[in-house]
Amino acid sequence: MRLINTTTCDFSEFYDSDVPPYAILSHAWGSEEISHQEWAAWLAKRGENAATMNKSGFKKIRGACAEARRDRLEWLWVDTNCIDKTSSAELTEAINSMFSWYRGSKVCYAYMADVPSISQDDKDFSRLFRNSRWFTRGWTLQELLAPTNVVFYNRSWSRMGSKTGSLLDAISHTTGIDDEFLNGNRHLKMASVAKKMSWLAHRKTTRTEDIAYCAMGIFEINMPLLYGEGKKAFNRLQEEIMRVSRSHHFLLGMGQQCS
């Protein structure tokens, strides 16, 4: 797992039990995201690449680093620049691991670039929050469900609330996800396949295949990525869900027979 040092901004690699406490960023991608290569180039000539530093994606990562430092966390993971997407092997490993990475974080910062800095007492706050593009994206569904601690921020990095606190009802109404799955009173495993599919139904991804890939962790599925297969990816996801479900019911039946 490649993490960013929240003070120096350098990358470091960690494996399995060596992974330190870290924060993680959830966000809707924009047109000025920073790739792994761009971040590495900026690190090599720190402070000299104004074109990179002026991008909104760069400022977003630095904002997340600053928030992590305030939370006394030395490390941060961001999907835009911590994955070398030129490596198909690394991309496959990252997407298959992503749900567990979000689940393992100390805190997830859900950054909403389209929500202005206004008070929660403002009559427009609820509408602006619930209309955020963040709620329409496929990838942010697992980023909402996997971590225990999800804190929401507006475009100026002002804290708006958390998924288990003041924003719980608004998030539940917007996503259709029952409170009990958001606040941890019921484990995600207790949600039916149909219910999980309903949570995914109105979300979108830029790549057709990603609507399947972004749901793998929610269904506890691992499968290879085949970009270019289009809608077949979702068919493969459904087939794998059915296979795992049949195996689960078979094992339950065997257990009952042996008891």
ChimeraX attribute file (.defattr): number of C-alpha atoms within 10 A of each C-alpha:
attribute: neighborCount
match mode: 1-to-1
recipient: residues
	/A:1	17
	/A:2	19
	/A:3	24
	/A:4	22
	/A:5	19
	/A:6	25
	/A:7	14
	/A:8	10
	/A:9	20
	/A:10	14
	/A:11	19
	/A:12	12
	/A:13	11
	/A:14	11
	/A:15	9
	/A:16	7
	/A:17	6
	/A:18	9
	/A:19	14
	/A:20	16
	/A:21	14
	/A:22	23
	/A:23	29
	/A:24	26
	/A:25	24
	/A:26	25
	/A:27	21
	/A:28	18
	/A:29	16
	/A:30	10
	/A:31	8
	/A:32	12
	/A:33	19
	/A:34	23
	/A:35	19
	/A:36	19
	/A:37	15
	/A:38	15
	/A:39	20
	/A:40	17
	/A:41	13
	/A:42	18
	/A:43	16
	/A:44	12
	/A:45	9
	/A:46	13
	/A:47	10
	/A:48	11
	/A:49	14
	/A:50	10
	/A:51	9
	/A:52	19
	/A:53	17
	/A:54	11
	/A:55	14
	/A:56	16
	/A:57	20
	/A:58	20
	/A:59	15
	/A:60	21
	/A:61	22
	/A:62	16
	/A:63	17
	/A:64	25
	/A:65	27
	/A:66	16
	/A:67	19
	/A:68	25
	/A:69	17
	/A:70	10
	/A:71	12
	/A:72	13
	/A:73	20
	/A:74	20
	/A:75	24
	/A:76	28
	/A:77	27
	/A:78	20
	/A:79	20
	/A:80	19
	/A:81	23
	/A:82	23
	/A:83	21
	/A:84	17
	/A:85	17
	/A:86	11
	/A:87	9
	/A:88	13
	/A:89	12
	/A:90	14
	/A:91	15
	/A:92	18
	/A:93	15
	/A:94	20
	/A:95	22
	/A:96	22
	/A:97	15
	/A:98	20
	/A:99	22
	/A:100	17
	/A:101	19
	/A:102	26
	/A:103	19
	/A:104	18
	/A:105	21
	/A:106	18
	/A:107	22
	/A:108	28
	/A:109	23
	/A:110	26
	/A:111	25
	/A:112	22
	/A:113	21
	/A:114	16
	/A:115	21
	/A:116	16
	/A:117	16
	/A:118	15
	/A:119	11
	/A:120	14
	/A:121	8
	/A:122	8
	/A:123	10
	/A:124	11
	/A:125	17
	/A:126	13
	/A:127	11
	/A:128	14
	/A:129	23
	/A:130	16
	/A:131	14
	/A:132	16
	/A:133	17
	/A:134	23
	/A:135	22
	/A:136	19
	/A:137	20
	/A:138	24
	/A:139	26
	/A:140	18
	/A:141	20
	/A:142	21
	/A:143	24
	/A:144	22
	/A:145	22
	/A:146	23
	/A:147	22
	/A:148	19
	/A:149	20
	/A:150	26
	/A:151	21
	/A:152	19
	/A:153	21
	/A:154	19
	/A:155	15
	/A:156	16
	/A:157	20
	/A:158	15
	/A:159	16
	/A:160	21
	/A:161	15
	/A:162	18
	/A:163	23
	/A:164	19
	/A:165	12
	/A:166	12
	/A:167	17
	/A:168	17
	/A:169	15
	/A:170	16
	/A:171	21
	/A:172	16
	/A:173	12
	/A:174	13
	/A:175	17
	/A:176	13
	/A:177	18
	/A:178	17
	/A:179	18
	/A:180	14
	/A:181	17
	/A:182	24
	/A:183	16
	/A:184	13
	/A:185	9
	/A:186	13
	/A:187	11
	/A:188	16
	/A:189	12
	/A:190	9
	/A:191	15
	/A:192	11
	/A:193	15
	/A:194	9
	/A:195	14
	/A:196	16
	/A:197	13
	/A:198	14
	/A:199	15
	/A:200	23
	/A:201	12
	/A:202	12
	/A:203	18
	/A:204	15
	/A:205	15
	/A:206	10
	/A:207	13
	/A:208	17
	/A:209	19
	/A:210	21
	/A:211	23
	/A:212	23
	/A:213	25
	/A:214	23
	/A:215	23
	/A:216	22
	/A:217	18
	/A:218	21
	/A:219	20
	/A:220	14
	/A:221	15
	/A:222	18
	/A:223	14
	/A:224	13
	/A:225	19
	/A:226	13
	/A:227	12
	/A:228	11
	/A:229	11
	/A:230	15
	/A:231	14
	/A:232	14
	/A:233	22
	/A:234	18
	/A:235	12
	/A:236	14
	/A:237	20
	/A:238	16
	/A:239	12
	/A:240	18
	/A:241	18
	/A:242	13
	/A:243	11
	/A:244	15
	/A:245	13
	/A:246	12
	/A:247	12
	/A:248	12
	/A:249	11
	/A:250	12
	/A:251	12
	/A:252	12
	/A:253	11
	/A:254	11
	/A:255	10
	/A:256	9
	/A:257	8
	/A:258	7
	/A:259	5
